[in-house]
């Protein structure tokens, strides 16, 4: 028996596919496909959260640029370049100190893009059944892709082609 994928709710082996309490023998599967399901409230909230996060990450650099431009005009008008240089150096040092703290929100943003914006459904057609069976529905695009590929490999394995 070959294990293709396993997590707490899904297990795909060369013999069977288990999703929650539903078990299907790989030998019974004739065809595997996926479809895009409806967008859920979870997906809409993920997109809204992503937009808010991008907005919050964009505001400080924009404010810093506006402050630096205003500082440059004020220094040029009053001819006080020493004070302007001190403030600019303080901005640069402050940005360098705060830069590592961007790792957390940027990680959240990356994970939100990895999960995707759609509801994905995994369907199978078993021998002797007139209709397909939906095995899995997930909004996590990366996890769904791993499971879908594992099911494909299990169904396409050489032992089943005999």
Protein Blocks (a to p, Z undefined) as FASTA:
>chain_A
ZZfbdcfkbccdfkbccehjaccdfklpmbdcdddddddfklmmmmmmmmmmmmmmmmmm
mmmmmmmmmmmmmmmmnopaklmmmmmmmmmmmmmmmmmmmmmmmmmmmmmmmnopadcd
dddddehiabdcdfbdcfblklmmmmmmmmmmmmmpmklmZZ
